[in-house]
Amino acid sequence: MSRVLMAGGRPRLVTAAAVLGLLTPLAACSSASTAVEACMARQAKSVTSGEVAGTYRGEAHAKGATITLTASDDHTGGTVTVHDWPTGDWYRSELGDTFDGSGTWDVAGGYGADDHGQVHLSFTAPELFLRGYTVDSLSVATDSERTFLYEDDDPDVCPAFRLRRT
């Protein structure tokens, strides 16, 4: 094998080996079509309340948070209970960084080609939150063994706020 030297006498072979080492983990994810799929599971195109009902524990930025979704009889949503849920800026001075609360939830999505299943939360306790004042819309990713709820804020990276069903 011949060695090609760069200015200063450092072999390009070392640089090439370093780049190859960095790219090798990407080959394992090459079958994933999105960042979500690469780190969790495939985005659900549509969901029912029965498919997402259960208790979820936070990972990454959601670590410590839990959410329990209980399905109603009409299969469109149900009741939600959260523990250590992030408080939106508007309520932080009165509730702190996180809160324990409850309310209702419903499912949506799956109508267009680019749509995916989502869970929308409406908190009524400790007080009524207006949409956007806390994490109140979660996307759904699922495979044959796992279900995740996550905040879909950047489709090009693995979601930092994600919860996995226990």
BELSUL-V367943 format. One record per residue. N is the residue number from 0. PHI is phi in whole degrees, 0 to 359 (* if undefined). PSI is psi in whole degrees, 0 to 359 (none if undefined). D_CENTER is the distance of its C-alpha to the mean C-alpha in whole Angstrom. Layout:
# BELSUL-V367943
N,PHI,PSI,D_CENTER
N,PHI,PSI,D_CENTER
This chain:
# BELSUL-V367943
0,*,131,47
1,271,148,48
2,250,130,46
3,259,127,46
4,261,139,46
5,269,174,44
6,302,138,46
7,91,357,47
8,85,9,47
9,272,130,43
10,288,139,43
11,293,336,40
12,301,320,39
13,296,316,38
14,297,316,35
15,297,320,35
16,295,322,34
17,294,317,31
18,296,317,30
19,300,320,30
20,296,325,28
21,287,327,25
22,277,339,25
23,303,316,25
24,297,334,21
25,292,331,20
26,297,327,23
27,293,334,21
28,262,2,18
29,297,337,20
30,279,349,19
31,281,133,16
32,270,345,16
33,220,164,13
34,296,325,11
35,299,312,8
36,296,325,10
37,293,327,12
38,251,344,10
39,230,273,8
40,199,178,10
41,287,139,11
42,300,134,10
43,283,130,12
44,290,320,15
45,211,156,16
46,218,157,15
47,246,163,18
48,298,326,18
49,294,329,19
50,286,332,17
51,251,352,14
52,300,144,16
53,144,186,16
54,252,135,15
55,239,143,11
56,245,141,12
57,287,149,9
58,232,162,9
59,53,235,9
60,291,345,10
61,267,6,9
62,306,131,12
63,98,337,15
64,278,145,13
65,227,151,13
66,220,135,13
67,239,121,16
68,254,121,16
69,251,126,20
70,282,144,21
71,271,171,24
72,291,338,27
73,275,359,26
74,64,20,23
75,250,355,21
76,170,217,19
77,161,213,21
78,253,152,20
79,232,142,18
80,229,133,18
81,235,153,16
82,226,134,17
83,55,42,17
84,278,141,14
85,294,134,14
86,273,138,17
87,289,161,18
88,308,321,20
89,299,325,23
90,257,356,23
91,301,320,23
92,294,334,26
93,260,329,27
94,251,344,24
95,94,189,23
96,289,329,20
97,225,166,18
98,216,162,20
99,253,133,20
100,201,185,20
101,207,171,20
102,169,216,21
103,232,167,20
104,214,159,17
105,214,165,17
106,252,151,16
107,209,172,16
108,103,174,16
109,86,15,17
110,267,325,20
111,252,173,21
112,298,325,20
113,263,358,17
114,286,157,16
115,215,162,13
116,297,139,12
117,222,153,11
118,245,125,12
119,253,129,14
120,255,144,15
121,228,108,18
122,273,133,20
123,245,345,23
124,223,136,24
125,288,339,24
126,201,167,25
127,292,125,24
128,260,137,21
129,280,150,21
130,306,135,18
131,93,353,17
132,270,0,18
133,200,180,15
134,289,111,11
135,229,6,12
136,223,120,11
137,237,136,7
138,274,164,7
139,241,133,8
140,233,138,8
141,210,153,11
142,221,194,14
143,292,342,17
144,240,341,16
145,224,152,13
146,227,133,10
147,238,147,6
148,246,138,5
149,207,155,2
150,276,118,5
151,267,77,6
152,259,341,9
153,211,108,10
154,291,351,10
155,266,356,12
156,227,159,10
157,296,128,7
158,301,131,5
159,280,329,6
160,258,100,5
161,217,150,4
162,229,141,6
163,245,134,9
164,294,134,12
165,268,none,15
